[in-house]
Amino acid sequence: MTWTVERVLELRKLWATGASTAEIGRRLGVSKNAVVGKAHRSGLAPRPSPIRRLPASPPPPARPVRLAPLGKAVCYWPYGDPQDDDFHFCGAEAEPGKPYCAKHCAMAYTRITRGDEADEAA
């Protein structure tokens, strides 16, 4: 497949209208990956990903905290990105001597059983 001047002009026109890469590919007789590659090489403005990722929905924390209250042993299991405004820690009561609540300790700490050790040695 050759990118002729006419095809590139049509690509630019369709790209500007917001047509999907698949639609542009159908109209030009090329794959959507060919469209994406040519758009990138041509310096066309990038588009946001069409994949809509829903934010992970963690189980509702007991009481979300940004920073632990002084003198309290709270769970420091993080939720979200530390750079985001909605970042917080679990905040539930921590297990004695641990930084996490019982639920998050179960997720964070695992034990290797004798059977697992034998598997790892093999």
N, C-alpha and C positions, 0 to 999 in steps of 0.2 A: 504494500500500500504506500502510495506516495502522497505526501502532503503538498498539494498544489496551492498556488496563491489563492485560488477561488475557495478551496476547502478551508484554508486558514482563516480567510475573511468570514466565511460562514460560521466557523467555530467561534470566532470572536463575537459575532453578532448574536449567536444563540447563547453564548456564555453570559453576555451582557443582559439578556432577557431573563436569566435565572433558570433556563431549561436544565434539567438534570443531565448528568454525564451520560446516562444510559440513553436518554432521548436524543441528545446530540449525536451519540454514536449511531443510533438507528438512522437518523436523518443523513449522516455522512457516510454510512456504510462501513463503520469501523467499530471496534470494541470500545467500551467505556474506559478501559485502561489506556487505550491509545489516546483517547480524548484527554484524560487526566495528565498523561505524560506530555502531550503537546501543549496543553494549557500551562503546565509548569515550566516547560522549556521556553514558552513564549512570554513568560512573565505576567500572565494574567493573574488577577487578584485571587488569592486562595479563598476557598469556601469553607464554611464550618462543616464538620463531619455530619453526614445525614443520620448517623447512629445516635439515637437519643438514649443516653444512659441515665437511668433513674438513680437518684442518690440512694446509696445503701440505707435501708431502713433498719437501724439497730433497734433492739428491743428498748422500749422507753426506760431510760435510767431512773433510778430511785429519785435522785435530785441532782441534776446536772450541775457541775461546778467548773469554773474557769481555773481557779487556783484553790488549793485546799485550805480550809479554815485552819488557823493555827491551833495546835493542840488536838486536832481530830485525826483519827486514822481512817482515811477515806480511800476508796478504790481509784487508782490512777489509770484505769483502762481508758485509752483515748478513743474519742469518736470524731472522725473527720480529719481535715487537714489543719495542722497548726497555724497555717497562714490565713485560714478562713475565719470570718466573724463568728460562725456558729460552732467552732471547735470547742470541745469540752471534755471533761473526764466523767467517768461513770458516777462517782460521788457516793456510791453505796458504802456501807460500813466494811472496812477492810478486814481480812483475816488477820489474827494476831501475828505480828512479825512479817507480814507479807504486804506488798504494795497493792494487792487486788482483793476484791470481794470473792466469796466462795465460787460463784459462777465463773468469774474470769480467771481465778486460780486454776480451775479445772481445764480451762482452755490453754493457759500459759504453761503449765507444768505437766509433764508426762514422765512416766517412769519406764525404764527399760527392764523387761522381765528376763529371766534366764533364757527363755526360748528366743527372745529377740537378740540377745547378746550372741547366741550361737549363730543366728542367721547373719548378723553383721560380720562375724569373724570369717564366714565362708567366702 
